[in-house]
């Protein structure tokens, strides 16, 4: 990968997250790119990658800190509450891959 440019790294990370990670609502899969959340998620995780601090606990903490508005903004849920466990595992794998290649 060898992405030295922060913008390129963020764009690549956001694209991979957006295409592979989804929220599950009533067994419907809404990928983060379609939900327009992939850029926010990539920006939140970028510091973990650059600090080489990606681990499951840190990922969960970050996911808990990302609010997602539902019902036209009447309520907010943490992103972690909308992600199936397999997507959390996949997200950790993606972040670890970027951390190794950073």
MMTF fields as JSON, N, C-alpha, C and O atoms, coordinates in Angstrom:
{
  "mmtfVersion": "1.0.0",
  "mmtfProducer": "UNKNOWN",
  "numBonds": 407,
  "numAtoms": 408,
  "numGroups": 102,
  "numChains": 1,
  "numModels": 1,
  "chainsPerModel": [1],
  "groupsPerChain": [102],
  "chainIdList": ["A"],
  "bondAtomList": [4, 2, 8, 6, 12, 10, 16, 14, 20, 18, 24, 22, 28, 26, 32, 30, 36, 34, 40, 38, 44, 42, 48, 46, 52, 50, 56, 54, 60, 58, 64, 62, 68, 66, 72, 70, 76, 74, 80, 78, 84, 82, 88, 86, 92, 90, 96, 94, 100, 98, 104, 102, 108, 106, 112, 110, 116, 114, 120, 118, 124, 122, 128, 126, 132, 130, 136, 134, 140, 138, 144, 142, 148, 146, 152, 150, 156, 154, 160, 158, 164, 162, 168, 166, 172, 170, 176, 174, 180, 178, 184, 182, 188, 186, 192, 190, 196, 194, 200, 198, 204, 202, 208, 206, 212, 210, 216, 214, 220, 218, 224, 222, 228, 226, 232, 230, 236, 234, 240, 238, 244, 242, 248, 246, 252, 250, 256, 254, 260, 258, 264, 262, 268, 266, 272, 270, 276, 274, 280, 278, 284, 282, 288, 286, 292, 290, 296, 294, 300, 298, 304, 302, 308, 306, 312, 310, 316, 314, 320, 318, 324, 322, 328, 326, 332, 330, 336, 334, 340, 338, 344, 342, 348, 346, 352, 350, 356, 354, 360, 358, 364, 362, 368, 366, 372, 370, 376, 374, 380, 378, 384, 382, 388, 386, 392, 390, 396, 394, 400, 398, 404, 402],
  "bondOrderList": [1, 1, 1, 1, 1, 1, 1, 1, 1, 1, 1, 1, 1, 1, 1, 1, 1, 1, 1, 1, 1, 1, 1, 1, 1, 1, 1, 1, 1, 1, 1, 1, 1, 1, 1, 1, 1, 1, 1, 1, 1, 1, 1, 1, 1, 1, 1, 1, 1, 1, 1, 1, 1, 1, 1, 1, 1, 1, 1, 1, 1, 1, 1, 1, 1, 1, 1, 1, 1, 1, 1, 1, 1, 1, 1, 1, 1, 1, 1, 1, 1, 1, 1, 1, 1, 1, 1, 1, 1, 1, 1, 1, 1, 1, 1, 1, 1, 1, 1, 1, 1],
  "groupList": [{"groupName": "UNK", "atomNameList": ["N", "CA", "C", "O"], "elementList": ["N", "C", "C", "O"], "formalChargeList": [0, 0, 0, 0], "bondAtomList": [1, 0, 2, 1, 3, 2], "bondOrderList": [1, 1, 2], "singleLetterCode": "X", "chemCompType": "L-PEPTIDE LINKING"}],
  "groupTypeList": [0, 0, 0, 0, 0, 0, 0, 0, 0, 0, 0, 0, 0, 0, 0, 0, 0, 0, 0, 0, 0, 0, 0, 0, 0, 0, 0, 0, 0, 0, 0, 0, 0, 0, 0, 0, 0, 0, 0, 0, 0, 0, 0, 0, 0, 0, 0, 0, 0, 0, 0, 0, 0, 0, 0, 0, 0, 0, 0, 0, 0, 0, 0, 0, 0, 0, 0, 0, 0, 0, 0, 0, 0, 0, 0, 0, 0, 0, 0, 0, 0, 0, 0, 0, 0, 0, 0, 0, 0, 0, 0, 0, 0, 0, 0, 0, 0, 0, 0, 0, 0, 0],
  "groupIdList": [1, 2, 3, 4, 5, 6, 7, 8, 9, 10, 11, 12, 13, 14, 15, 16, 17, 18, 19, 20, 21, 22, 23, 24, 25, 26, 27, 28, 29, 30, 31, 32, 33, 34, 35, 36, 37, 38, 39, 40, 41, 42, 43, 44, 45, 46, 47, 48, 49, 50, 51, 52, 53, 54, 55, 56, 57, 58, 59, 60, 61, 62, 63, 64, 65, 66, 67, 68, 69, 70, 71, 72, 73, 74, 75, 76, 77, 78, 79, 80, 81, 82, 83, 84, 85, 86, 87, 88, 89, 90, 91, 92, 93, 94, 95, 96, 97, 98, 99, 100, 101, 102],
  "secStructList": [7, 7, 7, 7, 1, 2, 2, 2, 2, 2, 2, 2, 2, 2, 2, 2, 2, 2, 2, 2, 7, 3, 3, 3, 3, 6, 6, 3, 3, 3, 3, 6, 6, 6, 6, 6, 7, 2, 2, 2, 2, 2, 2, 2, 2, 2, 2, 2, 2, 2, 6, 6, 7, 7, 7, 2, 2, 2, 2, 2, 2, 2, 2, 2, 2, 7, 3, 3, 3, 3, 6, 6, 6, 6, 3, 3, 3, 3, 4, 4, 4, 6, 5, 7, 2, 2, 2, 2, 2, 2, 2, 2, 2, 2, 2, 2, 2, 2, 2, 2, 2, 7],
  "xCoordList": [0.828, 0.0, 0.871, 0.767, 1.72, 2.67, 2.017, 2.481, 0.951, 0.261, 0.926, 0.753, 1.672, 2.33, 1.466, 1.605, 0.592, -0.275, -1.471, -2.178, -1.701, -2.809, -4.146, -4.98, -4.36, -5.622, -5.836, -6.94, -4.8, -4.917, -5.23, -6.065, -4.556, -4.785, -6.218, -6.892, -6.683, -8.051, -9.075, -10.063, -8.849, -9.781, -9.815, -10.889, -8.663, -8.603, -9.247, -10.0, -8.949, -9.533, -11.049, -11.783, -11.517, -12.958, -13.642, -14.725, -13.014, -13.609, -13.722, -14.754, -12.67, -12.701, -13.725, -14.454, -13.774, -14.775, -16.177, -17.059, -16.37, -17.693, -18.221, -19.428, -17.32, -17.716, -17.879, -18.553, -17.279, -17.232, -17.953, -18.257, -18.229, -18.838, -20.253, -20.486, -21.182, -22.585, -23.254, -22.819, -24.332, -25.192, -26.352, -26.77, -26.856, -27.923, -29.177, -29.21, -30.198, -31.465, -32.551, -32.846, -33.14, -34.206, -33.759, -34.505, -32.516, -31.901, -31.632, -31.339, -31.73, -31.336, -29.909, -29.578, -29.071, -27.679, -27.52, -27.719, -27.167, -26.903, -25.416, -24.925, -24.708, -23.261, -22.937, -23.671, -21.837, -21.504, -21.316, -21.549, -20.906, -20.803, -22.194, -22.37, -23.175, -24.547, -25.156, -25.98, -24.753, -25.253, -24.47, -24.764, -23.486, -22.626, -21.891, -21.695, -21.49, -20.754, -19.3, -18.52, -18.918, -17.578, -16.468, -15.419, -16.675, -15.633, -15.451, -14.323, -16.556, -16.488, -15.765, -14.911, -16.111, -15.493, -13.998, -13.193, -13.622, -12.2, -11.438, -10.335, -12.016, -11.355, -11.183, -10.168, -12.164, -12.078, -10.999, -10.351, -10.806, -9.844, -8.44, -7.49, -8.289, -6.977, -5.926, -4.815, -6.238, -5.218, -4.761, -3.588, -5.671, -5.265, -4.259, -3.318, -4.458, -3.551, -2.18, -1.153, -2.166, -0.885, -0.131, 1.099, -0.871, -0.232, 0.073, 0.629, -0.296, -0.125, -0.776, -0.179, -2.026, -2.754, -4.077, -5.041, -4.123, -5.349, -5.434, -4.561, -6.497, -6.821, -8.33, -8.993, -8.854, -10.303, -10.933, -11.981, -10.323, -10.886, -10.942, -11.94, -9.878, -9.865, -10.895, -11.56, -11.032, -12.016, -13.42, -14.224, -13.712, -15.029, -15.26, -16.355, -14.235, -14.37, -14.704, -15.57, -14.019, -14.277, -15.686, -16.403, -16.089, -17.424, -18.509, -19.567, -18.24, -19.196, -19.31, -20.329, -18.274, -18.257, -18.832, -18.936, -19.201, -19.728, -21.254, -21.833, -21.915, -23.375, -23.977, -23.455, -25.074, -25.805, -27.241, -27.93, -27.68, -29.045, -30.013, -29.776, -31.1, -32.133, -33.486, -33.639, -34.45, -35.784, -35.805, -36.482, -35.06, -35.039, -34.356, -34.61, -33.488, -32.746, -33.429, -32.94, -34.56, -35.261, -34.501, -34.64, -33.699, -32.901, -31.498, -31.251, -30.585, -29.208, -28.817, -29.133, -28.13, -27.559, -26.073, -25.63, -25.312, -23.889, -23.729, -24.48, -22.771, -22.553, -22.365, -22.805, -21.727, -21.494, -22.81, -22.852, -23.881, -25.175, -25.838, -26.81, -25.334, -25.93, -25.106, -25.584, -23.872, -22.984, -23.095, -23.017, -23.277, -23.206, -21.775, -20.819, -21.648, -20.33, -19.349, -18.178, -19.8, -18.901, -18.344, -17.192, -19.131, -18.63, -17.595, -16.639, -17.78, -16.771, -15.448, -14.384, -15.52, -14.317, -13.68, -12.463, -14.489, -13.971, -13.333, -12.31, -13.933, -13.378, -12.004, -11.072, -11.88, -10.578, -9.552, -8.418, -9.939, -9.028, -8.581, -7.4, -9.521, -9.188, -8.216, -7.221, -8.505, -7.649, -6.257, -5.262, -6.188, -4.874, -4.075, -2.859, -4.763, -4.078, -3.486, -2.332, -4.252, -3.746, -2.626, -1.677, -2.729, -1.688, -0.37, 0.694, -0.439, 0.777, 1.407, 2.629, 0.553, 1.057, 1.35, 1.825, 1.076, 1.294, 2.777, 3.16],
  "yCoordList": [-1.184, 0.0, 1.245, 2.062, 1.408, 2.514, 3.864, 4.643, 4.144, 5.426, 6.411, 6.314, 7.341, 8.322, 9.563, 10.285, 9.827, 10.982, 10.681, 9.697, 11.524, 11.324, 11.259, 10.413, 12.135, 12.168, 10.867, 10.324, 10.355, 9.093, 7.935, 7.082, 7.918, 6.86, 6.913, 5.886, 8.105, 8.245, 7.842, 7.179, 8.234, 7.875, 6.368, 5.789, 5.739, 4.288, 3.561, 2.605, 4.017, 3.409, 3.583, 2.632, 4.777, 5.042, 4.171, 3.638, 4.027, 3.202, 1.748, 1.112, 1.223, -0.177, -0.383, -1.375, 0.543, 0.45, 0.537, -0.246, 1.481, 1.699, 0.52, 0.28, -0.215, -1.357, -2.649, -3.568, -2.74, -4.01, -4.019, -5.091, -2.86, -2.789, -2.235, -1.259, -2.88, -2.46, -2.43, -3.076, -1.651, -1.689, -2.611, -2.711, -3.275, -4.252, -3.721, -3.546, -3.472, -2.995, -3.928, -3.958, -4.687, -5.639, -6.577, -6.86, -7.047, -7.965, -7.336, -8.048, -6.021, -5.301, -4.812, -4.306, -4.962, -4.529, -3.201, -3.119, -2.185, -0.87, -0.597, -0.325, -0.675, -0.472, 0.975, 1.899, 1.149, 2.468, 3.498, 4.684, 3.089, 4.03, 4.539, 5.727, 3.648, 4.043, 4.911, 5.782, 4.674, 5.451, 6.764, 7.555, 6.981, 8.176, 8.288, 9.386, 7.148, 7.116, 6.709, 6.825, 6.233, 5.685, 6.708, 6.366, 7.953, 8.971, 9.321, 9.457, 9.467, 9.772, 8.655, 8.914, 7.418, 6.276, 6.233, 6.017, 6.434, 6.424, 7.519, 7.28, 8.713, 9.816, 9.522, 9.887, 8.87, 8.537, 7.482, 7.505, 6.555, 5.482, 5.822, 5.118, 6.864, 7.23, 7.398, 6.891, 8.091, 8.219, 6.875, 6.718, 5.912, 4.6, 3.943, 3.289, 4.118, 3.526, 4.197, 3.518, 5.518, 6.226, 6.036, 6.076, 5.829, 5.593, 4.12, 3.745, 3.289, 1.836, 1.316, 0.577, 1.738, 1.429, 0.722, 0.859, -0.028, -0.741, -2.024, -2.888, -2.126, -3.365, -3.379, -2.351, -4.517, -4.674, -3.698, -3.121, -3.507, -2.6, -1.162, -0.473, -0.705, 0.673, 0.832, 1.864, -0.175, -0.108, 0.014, 0.817, -0.763, -0.697, 0.688, 1.24, 1.25, 2.589, 3.626, 4.477, 3.551, 4.511, 4.309, 5.283, 3.061, 2.792, 3.297, 3.751, 3.216, 3.722, 5.243, 5.804, 5.909, 7.373, 7.974, 9.195, 7.141, 7.647, 7.589, 6.503, 8.758, 8.768, 8.622, 9.159, 7.891, 7.722, 8.164, 7.606, 9.164, 9.664, 8.739, 8.326, 8.429, 7.594, 8.292, 9.186, 7.868, 8.448, 9.93, 10.703, 10.329, 11.741, 12.613, 13.815, 12.004, 12.75, 12.787, 13.439, 12.091, 12.087, 11.315, 11.594, 10.345, 9.548, 9.392, 9.571, 9.055, 8.743, 7.435, 7.19, 6.609, 5.379, 5.383, 5.975, 4.729, 4.565, 3.578, 2.609, 3.819, 2.949, 1.498, 0.588, 1.279, -0.098, -0.855, -2.073, -0.146, -0.789, -1.224, -1.979, -0.767, -1.088, -2.076, -2.61, -2.318, -3.219, -4.644, -4.865, -5.612, -7.002, -7.329, -6.68, -8.328, -8.712, -9.024, -8.653, -9.693, -10.029, -8.774, -8.772, -7.721, -6.471, -5.82, -5.214, -5.942, -5.415, -6.15, -5.531, -7.468, -8.275, -7.878, -7.711, -7.728, -7.334, -5.954, -5.716, -5.045, -3.701, -3.749, -3.074, -4.534, -4.679, -5.223, -4.747, -6.211, -6.781, -5.724, -5.645, -4.916, -3.857, -2.86, -2.481, -2.443, -1.463, -2.02, -1.31, -3.281, -3.907, -3.991, -3.804, -4.273, -4.32, -2.956, -2.874, -1.892, -0.551, -0.175, 0.506, -0.605, -0.319, -0.991, -0.38, -2.243, -2.939, -2.266, -2.217, -1.747, -1.169, 0.31, 0.912, 0.916, 2.352, 2.653, 3.813],
  "zCoordList": [0.0, 0.0, 0.0, -0.914, 0.995, 1.082, 0.849, 0.017, 1.569, 1.461, 2.419, 3.634, 1.881, 2.728, 2.879, 3.866, 1.945, 1.968, 2.867, 2.651, 3.872, 4.808, 4.087, 4.408, 3.121, 2.379, 1.634, 1.648, 0.983, 0.251, 1.194, 0.893, 2.324, 3.308, 3.824, 3.895, 4.184, 4.687, 3.636, 3.953, 2.397, 1.325, 1.105, 0.938, 1.104, 0.911, 2.086, 1.896, 3.299, 4.489, 4.485, 4.753, 4.188, 4.146, 3.101, 3.343, 1.946, 0.887, 1.33, 1.118, 1.941, 2.369, 3.488, 3.493, 4.419, 5.489, 4.898, 5.25, 4.012, 3.422, 2.635, 2.595, 2.011, 1.183, 1.975, 1.51, 3.16, 3.886, 5.23, 5.755, 5.789, 7.113, 6.961, 6.247, 7.648, 7.539, 8.903, 9.856, 8.958, 10.13, 9.79, 8.637, 10.802, 10.616, 11.304, 12.522, 10.506, 11.033, 10.52, 9.325, 11.433, 11.102, 9.978, 9.04, 10.107, 9.15, 7.776, 6.814, 7.685, 6.48, 6.698, 7.77, 5.686, 5.774, 5.047, 3.835, 5.781, 5.216, 5.365, 6.461, 4.247, 4.276, 4.638, 4.286, 5.341, 5.851, 4.746, 4.979, 3.558, 2.442, 2.066, 1.799, 2.045, 1.708, 2.803, 2.525, 4.038, 5.174, 5.347, 6.244, 4.491, 4.548, 5.884, 6.406, 6.425, 7.691, 7.529, 8.475, 6.345, 6.157, 6.372, 6.918, 5.955, 6.14, 7.61, 8.085, 8.328, 9.756, 10.499, 11.347, 10.176, 10.846, 10.547, 11.453, 9.298, 8.932, 9.674, 10.166, 9.759, 10.453, 11.941, 12.534, 12.54, 13.971, 14.235, 15.282, 13.286, 13.498, 13.007, 13.348, 12.229, 11.7, 12.804, 12.653, 13.909, 14.96, 15.538, 15.877, 15.652, 16.162, 15.228, 15.677, 13.944, 12.952, 13.035, 13.059, 13.08, 13.084, 14.395, 14.421, 15.485, 16.787, 17.02, 18.052, 16.048, 16.156, 17.439, 18.222, 17.614, 18.84, 18.537, 19.29, 17.441, 17.081, 17.899, 17.826, 18.672, 19.373, 19.595, 19.457, 19.931, 20.023, 21.016, 20.727, 22.163, 23.169, 22.687, 22.899, 22.04, 21.512, 20.406, 20.322, 19.559, 18.475, 19.07, 18.597, 20.085, 20.734, 21.335, 21.221, 21.976, 22.558, 21.491, 21.693, 20.367, 19.297, 18.737, 18.511, 18.511, 17.99, 18.947, 18.511, 20.234, 21.225, 21.169, 21.571, 20.675, 20.65, 19.368, 19.255, 18.412, 17.136, 17.179, 17.145, 17.255, 17.293, 15.894, 14.917, 15.825, 14.572, 14.827, 15.681, 14.082, 14.244, 13.517, 12.382, 14.195, 13.585, 13.757, 14.589, 12.962, 13.067, 12.76, 13.438, 11.735, 11.372, 12.408, 12.484, 13.205, 14.208, 15.565, 16.488, 15.698, 16.991, 18.05, 19.241, 17.631, 18.566, 18.016, 16.823, 18.912, 18.535, 19.2, 20.365, 18.446, 18.972, 18.677, 17.692, 19.521, 19.243, 18.093, 17.993, 17.246, 16.09, 16.512, 15.811, 17.632, 18.08, 18.272, 18.096, 18.63, 18.846, 17.553, 17.582, 16.429, 15.132, 14.317, 13.316, 14.743, 14.001, 14.528, 15.736, 13.634, 14.082, 14.524, 14.101, 15.366, 15.891, 14.762, 14.85, 13.711, 12.608, 11.937, 11.503, 11.847, 11.266, 12.176, 11.693, 13.479, 14.402, 14.207, 14.187, 14.065, 13.833, 12.504, 12.426, 11.463, 10.152, 10.203, 9.561, 10.966, 11.098, 11.773, 11.335, 12.823, 13.489, 12.5, 12.461, 11.703, 10.701, 9.691, 9.353, 9.213, 8.248, 8.88, 8.263, 10.101, 10.771, 11.049, 10.908, 11.44, 11.672, 10.382, 10.384, 9.277, 7.98, 7.644, 7.223, 7.822, 7.54, 8.498, 8.109, 9.723, 10.709, 10.3, 10.401, 9.841, 9.394, 8.188, 8.052, 7.315, 6.056, 6.159, 5.196, 7.315, 7.482, 7.621, 7.771]
}
